[in-house]
């Protein structure tokens, strides 16, 4: 048997066709095309940092591409969410009517029940509607149900395994003020997530500015720089110029 060349035995890189666009143009540019297909991704930021808009933009991109998407929320009412997103120009009410969006208002306890049942309503929805993108907003509330680290690790692993089994690309939001604490407080979420996107909302002199960082992305040669971004009538728009030399985090 002929031995493999050095080129053949190199670790396989994620190909472009294995990527899922985030819907945020420059983020795709600095992450070699976006999220890995069927991955579980963590979006971390404090209040007002833009997590919900980022998550919605991720779903909007899927709808534009003809995909069916699922939004699971523990904290926000559907009417309020639809109204807020309509101000940006995203008609989620229409997408729901057309069967492209499924919106589920869940309690963290119901997610725990879902895990105990092996999938429950969420699994049947994903399979019947052929959902390809899932947002859970926010995983923080669910994690707070468990006090013991061993139990917390077990349920997070179970949730992540279930999400991967469904062949969806998932985005989980996590509430943490990164201007106060630079490290993710949940080590199990940090370790198990395929990628971590950090959103900073920092006071600079007399106003606050927003920045984004690809903290981690498996199988991807991503940028390690911080980039300023704005929330506009097109959603999140990231600058192509990094914040190097302008910000210390």
Protein Blocks (a to p, Z undefined) as FASTA:
>chain_A
ZZddfklmpccdddfklpccehiaklmmmnonpaaehiacdddddehilmmmmmmmmmmm
mmmnopacddddfkbcfklmmmmmmmnopafklmmmnopaccddddfklmmmmmmnonpj
mlmmmmmnopabdcdddfklmmmmpmblklmmmmmmmmmmmmmmnopacdddddddfklm
mcdfblklmmmpmbdcddddddehjaccdddddfbcghiacdfbdcdddddfebpaddfb
dcehkacZZ
